[in-house]
């Protein structure tokens, strides 16, 4: 605290910016930990529930128990599109053409839902990436400015002894240290969440394919 209090105005402003980045990053980290954990847990539970049932209408009645899972959103969108398409095609004599249109409509709904859920899961990750890439440079800027100020003081006093140089340089290096403190957790968290989102996205793609396969089998059985 003594080093921060003794720093120059520019260095203090840099430290305030870094503290802001750090506080927001940690807020996002704790928020995303909860969101990703609940999404992963509910997805596993929903898959067990999905494969244990035999009818879409029964599954649709129970999706509320897995509200945090992105798979429930895919199922709901696919099921609703399937129901709408089925109503439009009731009484259609050209069964193959009608079945092809139904599968295409459901596939389009699943792709749309996958994109929306992926965007939801990736929300705020850009800020973590920005913090991880820019915070060290912001801290370095504060350090460079502080060292420039320290050398200016040396020129004014006319003394280059360690007692004169060390305090100014140590105050300047605080900015780099705070920049690393803000950047390192953000980078680690960003990589962790990107990996988790990729896993969930893969589960969504697999579920979409399984859902479409079931729809095709239902069509062939009439």
ABEGO torsion letter per residue (X at the ends): XAAAAABBAAAAAAAAAAAAAAAAAAAAAAAAAAAAAAAAAAAAAAAAAAAABABAAAAAAAAAAAAABAAAAAAAAAAAAAAAAAAAABGBABAAAAAAAAAAAAAAAAAAAAAAAAAAAABGAAAAAAAAAAAAAAAAAAAAAAAAAAAAAAAAAGBABAAAAAAAAAAAAAAAAAAAAAAAAAAAAAAAAAAAAAAAAAAAAAAAAAAAAAAAAAAAAX
